[in-house]
Amino acid sequence: MIRIPEALAVASIMAPASVNASTATTTEYLDAAGASQVAFLITAAPLGAGKSLTVTLMAADDGEGSNAQELGTATFTDAEGTDPQTAVVSYEVSALNGRYLAVKFQHDAAAAVICSAVALADQIYRPAGGWTLVV
């Protein structure tokens, strides 16, 4: 049996931070070399009923975001307004796009909310002695 941490690499691409309303925020760029699929999880504190989070997948030529291009955009709506929300963006890596990936997001809540983002990939270089716990 393959355990989740053996099958997926996890990278924190944005530590929890207060994000102002109507302000576009871009995460760090992730080097997707060697990965066939990458999933991004963008977590936001409750936005408020009917408020939304718009997420755009970005690809670039390097880790600084040079020649960044939009690959796709989706808008997620907070139906309840009382629970934290997680938007999931899945991408099948293509040699036709830049190998460095990030997500840009923006919410329309009434005030700033705490947001964070992680990337999961099926194959990313993991340094020896990485922080894992197998129980």
N, C-alpha and C positions, 0 to 999 in steps of 0.2 A: 504494500500500500504506500502510495506517495502522499506525504503530508503536505498541507497547503504551503508552508514555508519552503518546502523542497521544490514545489512546482511553480511557485510565483515569487518574484522578487518585488519588494515593496520599497518605494522611495518617497520620502517626504519632500514635496516640491513647494509647499508653502506652510510654514508653521502657523498655528492659530494667531490671527491678528484681527483687529478692528478694521472693518472696511466700510467706508462712508457710502451712503446711498447715492445712486446714480454716478458712481466713480468706477471706471473700468480698471480692473486689477489683473495683471498677468503674473502667473506663477513662474518659478524657475524653469528653464528648459532642461529636458531630460534627454540624454543620448540613448536613442532606441536601437543602436547598432546591435544586431544579433537577436532582436526580439521579432516575433511574428505578429504579436498582438499586444496592445497596451490598453489598459482601462484606467480612467481617471475618476476619482471620487472627490467631489467638491462638497464639503459640509458647511452648512450655514446655520446659525442660531435661528430661532423662529423669526420669520420675516413679517408675519401678519397675514391674516386671511385674505386671499386674493392677490397677494404680492408675488412677485416673480423674480427668478434668477435666470439670467441669460448667459449661456456658456458657449464660447467659441473655441474650437480646437485649432491650434496654430502649429505650423511647421516652419523650421528655419534651417539655415546652412551651418550654424554653429551654436554653441551654448549661450552666446550673447544675444541671440535672436536676429542675426543678420539676415536680410532678405526674407523676413517672416511673411507667411501667407496664410490666409484663412482657409481651412479645409472643410469646415461646416459649423453651423450654429443651431442651437436648440434653446427653447425657453421652457423652464419648469415653473409651475405655479404652486404656491403653498396653499392648499385647500383649507387646512384647519387653522393655521396661524399660531399654534401653541407649542408645537414640537420642532426640534431641530430637523433640518431637511438635508438629504444627501442626493446630489445629482450625479448620475453615472454616465460617463461618456466612453464609448468603446471604439477602438480604432484598429484596423488591420493594417499593419505597417506596409508601406509601398515604396519601392525604390524611386518612383516618379515624384515623390515629395521629399522635402528635407528630412534628415534623420533625427533632428532635434525637435522635440515636441513640448508644447506647453498648452495650458488652457488660460483663456482670458475670460473673465466673468464680471458681471455687473448685476446688482440687485436694485429693486425700487422700493425697499422698505422705507418707513418714515424716518428712521434714524440709522446710525451705524450698527452693524451686527458683526459678531465674531465669525470668521470663516477660516477654513483650512483646506488643504488639498494633498492627496497622495496619489501616486501612480503605481499600478500593478502591472507586471509584465511576465510573460512566460519564460523569457530568457534575457536576463540582464546580468552583467558581470557583478558578482558578489564577492567582496574581499574575504580572505580567509579569516576566521574568527569573528564573523559578523555577529551582531546581537540577535541571537535566536534562543528560544526556549522550546524544547520538545518534551512534552509530558505524555 
